[in-house]
Each structure stands twice: as structure tokens, then as C-alpha cells.
Amino acid sequence: MKTKYSLMAIATLLSASGFAQETYQDTKLVDNELNGTARYVGMGGAMEALGADISTIGTNPAGIGLFRSSQFTISGGLVTQQGETTNPSGNGISAKINGNKTNASFDQVGFVYAARNGRNGYLNFAFNYHKSRNFDQILTATNTLSYASQNKLSAIKFPLTGEYNWNGVDANYRELMTPLTDENGKQVGMEFLNGTAYLFGQYQKGYIGEYDFNLSGNINNRVYLGVTAGLHDVNYRSNSFYTEDLEQGTVSKAWEDLRIDGSGFDIKVGAIFRPIESSPFRIGLYVHTPTWYDLSLKGYSDVTMEDAQGSIDKGNSAAYDFKVFTPWKFGVSMGHTVGNQLALGATYEYADYGSIDNRVNDGGYYDYWSGGYYESSYSDQGMNDHTNATLKGVSTLKLGLEYKILDNWAVRLGYNYQSAIFNENGYRDGSISSLGSAYATSTDYTNWKSTNRLTCGFGYQMKRFSFDFAYQYTQTNGEFYPFMSYYSDAASLTESNIADRVDVSHKRHQLLMTLGYRF
């Protein structure tokens, strides 16, 4: 990745009244995972045309219209991460991450009330909670450095901006570096130390909980229609450290504490129809509006420099409210059954992640007629341009099958693929004119690639009760960078500052069980 950029002054940003989000944080809000009932997960999520599973309430709402009896389901299990260590070491640096690799997870609870409406019609009501995103993850990376360091990046910004206005990361390092002055005593830069090696560790936890309310039905068992209103509850936590071995026996250590909380709202509409009356083959179509998120972020960072003479440190914090509007999502699916034994499903989804709208809160007003308070905002064009250049359209493919080996026993297989969110040359730009950059408390980023999910499971029906089990393996590879790179040219007064990438991988296993009751 070679990115040549010019750093801009942010004095005017620091005096603004509102705040906005940052591209790499945004992806935590839109990158939904495969989760729900064990039957849905076991079939790779490919049930948007087959329907009759409560998890379709959050994808194709028309799937709820295929229920012929009322049902209650509840799901939970274990999620464990493979490969990462909580006590990483490398290049002479070591540290410990306080995080669990295996966690219990409450994943879903909901019910469908099916009411007959005429001879061949039903009008169904449903509610479902499911965990659309599980943030539990340990990430570690270590590598050597050659004539580069985090404090050098902060030092580079001084001659290019000529200002004392920095984001939280730069402010910490600036306080710990020695000013450089000319013969007249005027400050012309900052003195820095090059790094020789670094170690990064992060423990993320939390979740996004989605509460869906659905109304659906069918027309003559040929056409099924549904609409879902969704409420999203965001709870994200992250603790990370970054350590550099520097020249002259000096060590730099940085810590970050970050939390994002908030809520969102969206609408989903869908349809399923059987084009041939005598055939069980059906086609599903659905569309999701953006999720309109209202969020708050609290971050704290601290930098310590240590050498043989002792240590000094500097802390900095950020707290602000902002809005993020996610992209529209579109889906098409097919489903077919062969007798009462075999069910096949396939789904394709598309969303343009580059169209995420980062928004700046710029105050609010009271409506004296209704008595309500409304908060206004506007698009953060600087960050939106960066998002459009860094993220891209994402395709999701779901394939699944279910085979009944006996009347009350079924086995399932599934495959779920999601293309890469990030452009190959994407980077976290700490220099753009955006409050999301101005108040950043860290600089690391990872360009995650495509995600592959393999699933399997089985189910058992006993009178009104059902027991379903599923296993899911997920793997996503990525390229980690501790900070953005600066490439100088002949006209530049500063040196290059380049950190090579580290290849990382996130591997996760999930065991899921669903208990269901029909009434």
C-alpha cells in the first residue's frame, strides 16, 4: 500500500460544536454476522425464499407469512476464537491481553402468532430478538520497524500543518517529544525516535442486539408479503495496547479504552411468490432501508515513554455524539422442496458500503407544537469521501439444504460467503478534514478480506417440541497496519514513515442450540 498524502490543519474543526464517526469504526455497525436459530444457521442462512423460520424476520420479512401455526423459540450457545493468544510476544516485546477466547452467548428469542384469515390465508404477527453482531475478538500483531514509528508520524505533522492542533494520538506524543527550534528560537518541528519493532494487542467485546417486529401474511398460498420494523441496540467495548521498541534503549507504550453505545432503527419489506401454482418452487425479494444510528463514543488514550532515566506519560480523552446511516440492502432468493424430505435454498444480497453516511450533530430544536426535541445533523463530506474511497460494494451468497432422514430427524448443511468490505489499498487517514479524525484516540486499522462460513446441523421434532443444533466455522483474513504510511517526495521537508503490513486471521467456532414449541 503506497499512499501519498498531505496533512491539513484542523484548527477550525476543534472549535466546532458537533462530532462525526470514522470509516473503520463504521464497519462494526454494518458487518452483520450469520446468527439466529440453529436451523437457520445450519442452512447457511439460505432461507429467505423457503421461509417458515423466525430468523427470516430480519432478512426477508415475508418468510414469517409461511407459518401455519404459532411458535416460540429460544437459542444460545458458545463462541470460541482459534489461533490468537492472550499473552503475545515478539521482537523482545511482550504483553498480556485480559480477554476470554471462549464465551457463552444468548443469541435469539422470539415468537410467531399465526392467525387464519379466510379459507387459504393467514395474517401473522411476530417478534424476535437476535444478536446480529458479536464483537468478541482478540487481535494481536507484531513486526519490525525500519526508520518508522508512531511518534515520528506525529512529528511529521508539525511542519506540514504549522499548528498546535492535534487529534488525541498526536497530542499525547507531542507532549513527550522535544521541540526543534531554528537560530531565532522559532519552533520548526519535533524531535522523534525511530522504532525498531512493535507489538499490538486488542480485546473487543460487546454486541449489537436487534429487536424485530413483524406483520406478514399470504394470498391464496401463492404470494407472501411481510414488513419488519427493527430496533438496534449497540454495545461495543475495546481495550488495546501498542508498544514500540525505539532507538537509544527507549520504549513507547500506548493504551486505548474505547466504547460505543447507541441505538438505530430500520424498515425491511419482502415478498415471496410461487410462479407456478403446481410447483413448490418459490422466489423471494426483499429490501432493507438504511439503519439510522444515533451513537455516542467515549475514548481514552495514554502514552508512556520509558528509558534508563525513568518514564513520562500523557493522557487524552474524547467523548462525543454522532450519527451514522448505513447503506440500503437488496436481496433475491430461491427455494425449492422435493416431497417432504429435501429443502434447497439460495440467497444473494448486495449493499454498497461505500455509501455510508457519516453525519455531524450540529444542535437541536424543540417543536413547540408537539412538545418534542429533535436533533439536527448534516453529512460529514470529508469522511464520506474517505469512506467511499476505502469501502466498496459487498455481495453475500448463501447456500443451504435440509434433508429429513426420518419423519422427525433432519440434517442440514450450509455455506455463506461475504466479499471483502475494504478496498485493497484502503487506509485509516488521520489527516482528512473530519471530526472523526480530529478526535481519534488510536491509529491502527485492519483491511479485512472476504469471509467464508461453513455450517452444519441437525434437528429433532417430538410432538410440539423441536430441538435443533448447529455448528458454524468462520474465517476472515486481513492485513493489519499500526498507523498510516507517509511517503515523502523531493519537495517534502519530512522523511518517509512506513510500517509494513502484518497478515492476521480471525477464526471463530460457534455451537448453537435452539429449543422450539409450537402451539
C-alpha positions as CSV (number, residue, x, y, z in Angstrom):
1,M,0.0,0.0,0.0
2,K,1.5,3.3,-1.1
3,T,-0.4,6.4,-0.2
4,K,1.0,9.9,-0.6
5,Y,-1.0,12.5,1.3
6,S,-0.7,16.0,2.6
7,L,-1.7,16.7,6.1
8,M,-4.1,19.5,6.8
9,A,-4.6,21.9,9.7
10,I,-7.6,21.1,11.9
11,A,-7.9,24.2,14.0
12,T,-11.3,25.1,12.8
13,L,-12.6,21.6,13.5
14,L,-11.6,21.6,17.1
15,S,-13.9,24.6,17.7
16,A,-16.9,23.1,16.0
17,S,-20.0,22.1,18.1
18,G,-20.6,18.6,16.7
19,F,-18.7,15.4,16.0
20,A,-18.7,12.6,13.5
21,Q,-17.6,9.0,13.1
22,E,-14.7,7.3,11.3
23,T,-14.7,4.9,8.4
24,Y,-13.1,1.9,10.1
25,Q,-15.4,2.2,13.1
26,D,-18.4,2.3,10.8
27,T,-17.8,-1.2,9.5
28,K,-18.5,-2.6,13.0
29,L,-22.1,-1.3,12.6
30,V,-22.9,-2.7,9.1
31,D,-21.0,-6.0,9.0
32,N,-23.8,-8.3,10.3
33,E,-23.0,-11.9,11.1
34,L,-24.8,-15.2,10.4
35,N,-26.8,-15.8,13.6
36,G,-30.3,-16.7,14.7
37,T,-32.0,-20.1,15.2
38,A,-29.9,-23.3,14.8
39,R,-31.9,-24.3,11.8
40,Y,-31.2,-21.0,10.0
41,V,-27.5,-21.1,10.9
42,G,-27.2,-24.8,9.9
43,M,-28.5,-24.0,6.4
44,G,-26.1,-21.1,6.0
45,G,-28.9,-18.6,6.3
46,A,-30.3,-19.5,2.9
47,M,-34.0,-19.5,3.9
48,E,-35.2,-16.2,2.6
49,A,-37.4,-18.0,0.0
50,L,-38.1,-21.1,2.0
51,G,-39.4,-19.1,5.0
52,A,-41.2,-20.6,8.0
53,D,-38.2,-19.8,10.2
54,I,-38.3,-16.9,12.6
55,S,-34.8,-15.8,11.7
56,T,-36.1,-14.6,8.3
57,I,-37.9,-11.8,10.2
58,G,-34.6,-9.8,9.9
59,T,-33.8,-10.7,6.3
60,N,-37.0,-11.4,4.2
61,P,-40.0,-10.5,6.4
62,A,-42.3,-12.4,4.0
63,G,-40.8,-15.6,5.4
64,I,-42.9,-15.2,8.5
65,G,-46.0,-15.4,6.3
66,L,-45.4,-19.1,5.6
67,F,-46.1,-20.1,9.3
68,R,-49.3,-22.2,9.7
69,S,-49.1,-22.5,13.5
70,S,-47.8,-20.3,16.3
71,Q,-44.3,-20.9,17.6
72,F,-41.9,-19.9,20.3
73,T,-38.1,-20.3,20.0
74,I,-35.0,-19.5,22.1
75,S,-31.4,-20.0,21.1
76,G,-28.0,-19.9,22.8
77,G,-24.6,-21.5,22.8
78,L,-20.8,-21.0,22.8
79,V,-18.5,-18.9,20.6
80,T,-14.7,-19.5,20.7
81,Q,-11.8,-18.0,18.8
82,Q,-9.0,-20.0,17.3
83,G,-5.3,-19.1,17.0
84,E,-4.9,-15.8,18.9
85,T,-3.0,-15.8,22.2
86,T,-3.8,-13.6,25.3
87,N,-0.1,-13.4,26.1
88,P,1.6,-12.3,22.8
89,S,5.3,-11.7,22.5
90,G,7.7,-10.9,19.7
91,N,10.8,-9.0,18.8
92,G,11.7,-8.8,22.5
93,I,8.3,-7.2,23.4
94,S,5.7,-9.0,25.4
95,A,2.3,-8.1,27.0
96,K,-0.9,-9.7,28.2
97,I,-4.4,-9.2,27.0
98,N,-7.2,-9.6,29.6
99,G,-9.7,-11.3,27.4
100,N,-11.6,-14.6,27.1
101,K,-11.3,-16.7,23.9
102,T,-14.5,-18.7,24.7
103,N,-17.7,-17.0,25.7
104,A,-21.3,-18.1,26.3
105,S,-23.8,-16.3,24.0
106,F,-27.5,-15.7,24.2
107,D,-28.4,-15.4,20.5
108,Q,-32.2,-15.4,19.9
109,V,-35.7,-15.4,21.4
110,G,-38.9,-14.8,19.7
111,F,-42.4,-15.9,18.8
112,V,-44.8,-16.0,15.9
113,Y,-48.6,-15.8,16.3
114,A,-50.3,-17.3,13.3
115,A,-54.0,-16.3,12.7
116,R,-56.1,-17.8,9.9
117,N,-57.6,-15.2,7.7
118,G,-60.2,-16.7,5.4
119,R,-60.0,-20.1,3.8
120,N,-56.5,-20.0,2.4
121,G,-54.9,-17.0,4.1
122,Y,-53.1,-16.2,7.2
123,L,-52.2,-12.9,9.0
124,N,-49.2,-13.4,11.2
125,F,-47.6,-11.3,13.9
126,A,-44.1,-11.9,15.2
127,F,-41.4,-10.5,17.5
128,N,-37.8,-11.6,17.6
129,Y,-34.6,-10.6,19.3
130,H,-31.3,-11.8,17.9
131,K,-27.6,-10.9,18.3
132,S,-26.8,-9.5,14.8
133,R,-23.2,-8.8,15.8
134,N,-20.9,-10.4,18.4
135,F,-17.8,-8.3,18.9
136,D,-15.8,-10.8,21.0
137,Q,-12.4,-10.9,19.4
138,I,-8.7,-11.0,20.4
139,L,-6.3,-9.5,17.8
140,T,-2.5,-9.4,18.0
141,A,0.2,-8.3,15.6
142,T,3.9,-7.9,15.8
143,N,6.6,-6.8,13.3
144,T,9.9,-5.0,13.0
145,L,10.2,-1.2,12.1
146,S,12.7,0.4,9.9
147,Y,13.1,4.2,10.3
148,A,9.5,4.5,11.3
149,S,7.5,5.0,14.5
150,Q,4.2,6.3,15.8
151,N,5.8,9.3,17.4
152,K,7.6,10.0,14.1
153,L,4.2,10.2,12.3
154,S,3.1,12.8,14.9
155,A,6.3,14.7,14.4
156,I,5.8,14.8,10.6
157,K,2.5,16.6,11.1
158,F,4.1,19.7,12.7
159,P,5.9,21.2,9.7
160,L,3.1,20.3,7.4
161,T,0.4,21.9,9.4
162,G,2.3,24.5,11.3
163,E,-0.3,24.3,14.1
164,Y,-0.6,23.0,17.6
165,N,-4.0,21.5,16.9
166,W,-3.8,17.7,17.0
167,N,-6.0,14.7,17.5
168,G,-5.8,12.7,20.7
169,V,-3.0,10.4,19.5
170,D,-0.8,13.3,18.2
171,A,-1.4,15.4,21.3
172,N,-0.1,12.6,23.5
173,Y,3.1,12.1,21.5
174,R,3.7,15.9,21.1
175,E,3.8,16.4,24.8
176,L,6.6,13.7,25.1
177,M,8.8,14.9,22.2
178,T,11.4,17.7,22.3
179,P,10.6,20.8,20.2
180,L,13.1,21.7,17.5
181,T,13.9,25.4,17.0
182,D,15.9,27.5,14.5
183,E,18.6,30.1,15.2
184,N,15.9,32.6,16.1
185,G,14.2,30.4,18.6
186,K,11.2,29.6,16.4
187,Q,9.9,26.1,16.6
188,V,10.2,24.3,13.3
189,G,9.4,20.7,14.2
190,M,9.5,17.9,16.8
191,E,12.4,15.6,17.6
192,F,11.5,12.0,17.4
193,L,13.0,8.5,17.8
194,N,12.7,5.8,15.1
195,G,11.3,2.4,16.1
196,T,12.9,-1.0,15.7
197,A,9.9,-3.2,16.5
198,Y,6.2,-3.0,17.6
199,L,3.6,-5.2,19.3
200,F,-0.2,-4.6,19.1
201,G,-2.9,-6.3,21.1
202,Q,-6.6,-5.7,21.3
203,Y,-9.6,-7.3,23.1
204,Q,-13.0,-6.4,21.7
205,K,-16.3,-7.4,23.3
206,G,-20.0,-6.5,23.2
207,Y,-22.8,-6.9,20.7
208,I,-25.5,-5.4,18.6
209,G,-28.9,-6.6,19.6
210,E,-31.7,-6.4,17.1
211,Y,-35.4,-6.3,18.1
212,D,-37.7,-7.0,15.2
213,F,-41.5,-6.5,15.0
214,N,-43.2,-8.1,12.0
215,L,-46.6,-8.2,10.2
216,S,-47.0,-10.7,7.4
217,G,-49.4,-12.9,5.5
218,N,-50.2,-14.7,2.3
219,I,-52.7,-14.6,-0.6
220,N,-54.0,-18.0,-1.7
221,N,-50.8,-19.7,-0.7
222,R,-49.2,-18.2,-3.8
223,V,-48.0,-14.8,-2.7
224,Y,-46.5,-13.9,0.7
225,L,-45.8,-10.4,1.9
226,G,-44.2,-9.0,5.0
227,V,-42.8,-5.9,6.7
228,T,-40.5,-5.7,9.7
229,A,-39.5,-2.7,11.9
230,G,-36.2,-3.2,13.6
231,L,-34.6,-1.6,16.6
232,H,-30.8,-2.0,17.0
233,D,-29.0,-1.7,20.4
234,V,-25.2,-1.1,20.1
235,N,-22.8,-2.0,22.9
236,Y,-19.2,-2.0,21.8
237,R,-16.1,-2.1,24.0
238,S,-12.4,-2.2,23.1
239,N,-9.2,-2.3,25.1
240,S,-5.9,-2.2,23.2
241,F,-2.2,-1.5,23.7
242,Y,0.6,-0.6,21.3
243,T,4.2,-0.9,22.3
244,E,7.3,0.2,20.3
245,D,11.0,-0.5,20.9
246,L,12.7,2.7,19.9
247,E,16.3,3.8,19.4
248,Q,18.6,4.6,22.3
249,G,17.0,2.0,24.6
250,T,13.7,3.8,24.8
251,V,10.3,2.1,24.8
252,S,7.0,3.7,23.9
253,K,3.7,2.3,25.3
254,A,0.2,3.4,24.3
255,W,-3.2,2.3,25.7
256,E,-6.7,2.9,24.4
257,D,-10.0,2.4,26.1
258,L,-13.0,2.8,23.7
259,R,-16.7,2.3,24.0
260,I,-19.6,3.0,21.6
261,D,-23.2,2.9,22.7
262,G,-26.4,3.9,20.9
263,S,-29.5,2.7,19.0
264,G,-30.7,2.5,15.5
265,F,-33.9,1.9,13.5
266,D,-34.7,0.4,10.1
267,I,-37.5,-1.0,8.0
268,K,-37.4,-4.2,6.0
269,V,-40.0,-5.3,3.4
270,G,-40.2,-8.5,1.4
271,A,-42.2,-10.8,-0.8
272,I,-42.2,-14.5,-1.7
273,F,-44.2,-15.9,-4.6
274,R,-44.7,-19.2,-6.4
275,P,-44.6,-18.6,-10.1
276,I,-46.0,-22.0,-10.9
277,E,-49.1,-23.0,-9.0
278,S,-48.4,-26.7,-9.1
279,S,-44.8,-26.4,-8.1
280,P,-43.3,-25.7,-4.6
281,F,-40.5,-23.6,-6.2
282,R,-40.6,-20.0,-4.9
283,I,-38.7,-16.8,-5.4
284,G,-38.1,-14.2,-2.7
285,L,-37.3,-10.5,-3.0
286,Y,-36.5,-8.0,-0.2
287,V,-35.1,-4.6,0.6
288,H,-33.8,-3.0,3.8
289,T,-33.7,0.7,4.4
290,P,-30.6,2.2,6.0
291,T,-30.3,1.8,9.7
292,W,-30.4,5.2,11.1
293,Y,-28.0,5.1,14.1
294,D,-27.8,7.6,16.9
295,L,-24.5,6.9,18.8
296,S,-22.1,8.1,21.4
297,L,-18.4,7.4,21.7
298,K,-16.1,7.6,24.7
299,G,-12.4,7.1,24.2
300,Y,-9.3,7.5,26.4
301,S,-5.7,7.0,25.3
302,D,-2.4,7.2,27.2
303,V,1.2,7.2,26.0
304,T,4.3,6.5,28.2
305,M,7.9,6.9,27.2
306,E,10.5,4.9,29.2
307,D,14.3,4.9,29.2
308,A,17.1,4.3,31.7
309,Q,16.4,7.6,33.4
310,G,12.7,6.9,34.1
311,S,9.4,7.5,32.4
312,I,6.9,10.2,31.5
313,D,3.3,9.8,30.3
314,K,0.5,11.8,28.7
315,G,-3.3,11.0,28.6
316,N,-6.0,12.3,26.4
317,S,-9.8,11.6,26.2
318,A,-12.6,12.1,23.7
319,A,-16.4,12.0,24.1
320,Y,-19.0,12.9,21.5
321,D,-22.3,12.1,19.9
322,F,-22.8,11.4,16.2
323,K,-25.0,9.7,13.6
324,V,-24.3,7.0,11.0
325,F,-26.7,6.0,8.3
326,T,-25.9,2.6,6.8
327,P,-26.4,1.6,3.2
328,W,-29.6,0.2,1.6
329,K,-29.5,-3.6,1.2
330,F,-31.2,-5.7,-1.5
331,G,-31.7,-9.4,-1.7
332,V,-33.1,-12.1,-4.0
333,S,-33.5,-15.7,-3.1
334,M,-34.8,-19.1,-4.4
335,G,-36.2,-22.0,-2.5
336,H,-37.5,-25.5,-3.6
337,T,-38.7,-28.6,-1.8
338,V,-38.7,-32.2,-3.1
339,G,-41.5,-34.1,-1.5
340,N,-41.4,-33.9,2.3
341,Q,-37.7,-34.8,2.6
342,L,-35.5,-32.3,0.8
343,A,-35.4,-28.5,1.0
344,L,-32.9,-26.4,-1.0
345,G,-32.2,-22.6,-0.6
346,A,-30.0,-20.0,-2.2
347,T,-29.8,-16.2,-1.5
348,Y,-27.8,-13.3,-2.9
349,E,-27.6,-9.9,-1.1
350,Y,-25.9,-6.7,-2.1
351,A,-25.1,-3.5,-0.2
352,D,-22.8,-0.6,-1.2
353,Y,-20.8,0.0,2.0
354,G,-19.0,3.0,0.3
355,S,-22.3,4.9,0.5
356,I,-22.3,5.0,4.4
357,D,-23.4,8.5,5.5
358,N,-21.3,9.8,8.4
359,R,-23.2,12.7,10.0
360,V,-22.2,15.6,12.3
361,N,-24.6,16.6,15.1
362,D,-25.0,20.4,14.9
363,G,-27.5,21.0,17.6
364,G,-31.2,20.5,18.1
365,Y,-34.6,22.3,18.4
366,Y,-37.9,21.9,20.2
367,D,-41.1,21.5,18.3
368,Y,-43.4,23.6,20.4
369,W,-46.5,22.2,18.7
370,S,-45.7,18.6,19.5
371,G,-43.5,19.3,22.6
372,G,-40.7,17.0,21.2
373,Y,-37.0,17.7,20.9
374,Y,-35.3,16.9,17.6
375,E,-31.6,16.8,16.9
376,S,-30.3,18.0,13.6
377,S,-27.3,16.9,11.7
378,Y,-25.5,17.2,8.3
379,S,-23.3,14.9,6.3
380,D,-19.6,14.9,7.1
381,Q,-18.4,15.2,3.5
382,G,-14.7,14.8,4.3
383,M,-15.2,11.5,6.0
384,N,-17.9,10.3,3.5
385,D,-15.4,10.9,0.6
386,H,-12.9,8.8,2.5
387,T,-15.5,6.1,3.2
388,N,-16.4,6.0,-0.5
389,A,-12.7,5.5,-1.4
390,T,-12.0,2.9,1.3
391,L,-15.1,0.7,1.3
392,K,-16.9,-0.9,-1.6
393,G,-20.0,-2.8,-2.6
394,V,-20.4,-6.1,-0.7
395,S,-22.0,-9.3,-2.0
396,T,-23.2,-12.1,0.2
397,L,-24.0,-15.6,-1.1
398,K,-25.9,-18.1,1.0
399,L,-26.5,-21.8,0.1
400,G,-28.2,-24.4,2.2
401,L,-30.0,-27.7,2.2
402,E,-32.0,-29.8,4.7
403,Y,-32.7,-33.5,4.3
404,K,-35.1,-35.5,6.5
405,I,-33.6,-38.9,7.1
406,L,-36.7,-39.8,9.2
407,D,-40.0,-38.0,9.7
408,N,-38.8,-36.4,12.9
409,W,-35.0,-36.2,12.1
410,A,-33.3,-33.7,9.7
411,V,-29.7,-33.0,8.8
412,R,-28.5,-29.6,7.4
413,L,-25.5,-28.2,5.5
414,G,-24.7,-24.6,4.5
415,Y,-22.2,-22.3,3.0
416,N,-22.1,-18.5,3.5
417,Y,-19.7,-16.2,1.6
418,Q,-19.3,-12.4,2.1
419,S,-17.0,-10.4,-0.2
420,A,-14.4,-8.0,1.2
421,I,-15.6,-4.7,2.6
422,F,-12.3,-2.8,2.2
423,N,-10.5,-1.8,-0.9
424,E,-7.1,-3.4,-1.2
425,N,-5.3,0.0,-0.8
426,G,-7.6,1.4,1.9
427,Y,-6.1,3.1,4.9
428,R,-7.2,5.0,8.0
429,D,-6.5,8.6,7.1
430,G,-5.7,10.7,10.2
431,S,-5.3,13.9,8.1
432,I,-8.7,14.5,6.5
433,S,-10.8,17.4,7.5
434,S,-13.2,15.5,9.7
435,L,-14.0,15.5,13.3
436,G,-13.9,11.7,13.2
437,S,-10.1,12.0,12.6
438,A,-9.6,15.1,14.8
439,Y,-10.7,13.3,17.9
440,A,-9.2,9.9,17.2
441,T,-7.5,8.1,20.1
442,S,-5.8,5.4,18.0
443,T,-4.3,5.0,14.5
444,D,-4.3,1.2,13.9
445,Y,-6.5,-0.4,11.2
446,T,-7.1,-3.7,9.5
447,N,-8.2,-4.3,5.9
448,W,-10.3,-7.4,6.3
449,K,-10.8,-9.6,3.3
450,S,-13.7,-11.9,2.3
451,T,-15.4,-14.0,4.9
452,N,-16.2,-17.8,4.5
453,R,-18.6,-19.6,6.7
454,L,-19.2,-23.4,6.7
455,T,-22.2,-24.7,8.7
456,C,-23.9,-27.9,9.5
457,G,-26.6,-29.1,12.0
458,F,-29.4,-31.4,12.8
459,G,-32.9,-31.2,14.2
460,Y,-35.3,-33.4,16.1
461,Q,-39.1,-33.0,16.3
462,M,-41.0,-34.5,19.3
463,K,-44.7,-33.7,19.2
464,R,-45.0,-29.9,19.7
465,F,-41.3,-29.6,20.7
466,S,-38.3,-29.2,18.5
467,F,-34.6,-29.4,19.3
468,D,-32.1,-28.0,16.8
469,F,-28.3,-27.9,16.9
470,A,-25.8,-26.1,14.6
471,Y,-22.1,-25.7,14.2
472,Q,-20.5,-22.7,12.3
473,Y,-16.9,-22.1,11.3
474,T,-16.0,-18.6,10.2
475,Q,-12.7,-17.4,8.8
476,T,-11.7,-13.9,7.7
477,N,-8.1,-13.0,6.8
478,G,-6.8,-9.4,6.9
479,E,-3.9,-7.0,6.7
480,F,-3.0,-5.1,9.8
481,Y,-1.2,-1.7,10.0
482,P,-0.3,0.1,13.2
483,F,-0.6,3.5,11.5
484,M,-1.0,5.1,8.1
485,S,2.2,5.4,6.0
486,Y,3.7,8.6,4.8
487,Y,5.7,8.6,1.6
488,S,7.9,11.8,1.1
489,D,9.0,13.2,-2.3
490,A,11.7,15.5,-3.4
491,A,9.7,18.6,-2.4
492,S,8.9,17.4,1.0
493,L,10.8,18.5,4.1
494,T,9.9,15.4,6.0
495,E,11.1,11.8,5.9
496,S,9.0,8.8,4.9
497,N,7.4,6.9,7.7
498,I,6.3,3.4,6.6
499,A,5.1,0.4,8.6
500,D,4.9,-2.9,6.7
501,R,1.6,-4.9,7.0
502,V,1.1,-7.9,9.2
503,D,-1.1,-10.7,7.9
504,V,-3.7,-11.6,10.5
505,S,-6.7,-14.0,10.6
506,H,-9.9,-14.2,12.6
507,K,-11.1,-17.8,13.0
508,R,-14.3,-18.5,15.1
509,H,-16.2,-21.6,16.0
510,Q,-19.9,-21.4,17.2
511,L,-22.0,-24.1,18.7
512,L,-25.7,-23.2,18.8
513,M,-28.9,-24.9,20.2
514,T,-32.5,-23.8,19.7
515,L,-35.5,-25.0,21.7
516,G,-38.9,-24.5,19.9
517,Y,-42.5,-25.0,20.9
518,R,-45.5,-24.9,18.5
519,F,-49.0,-24.0,19.7
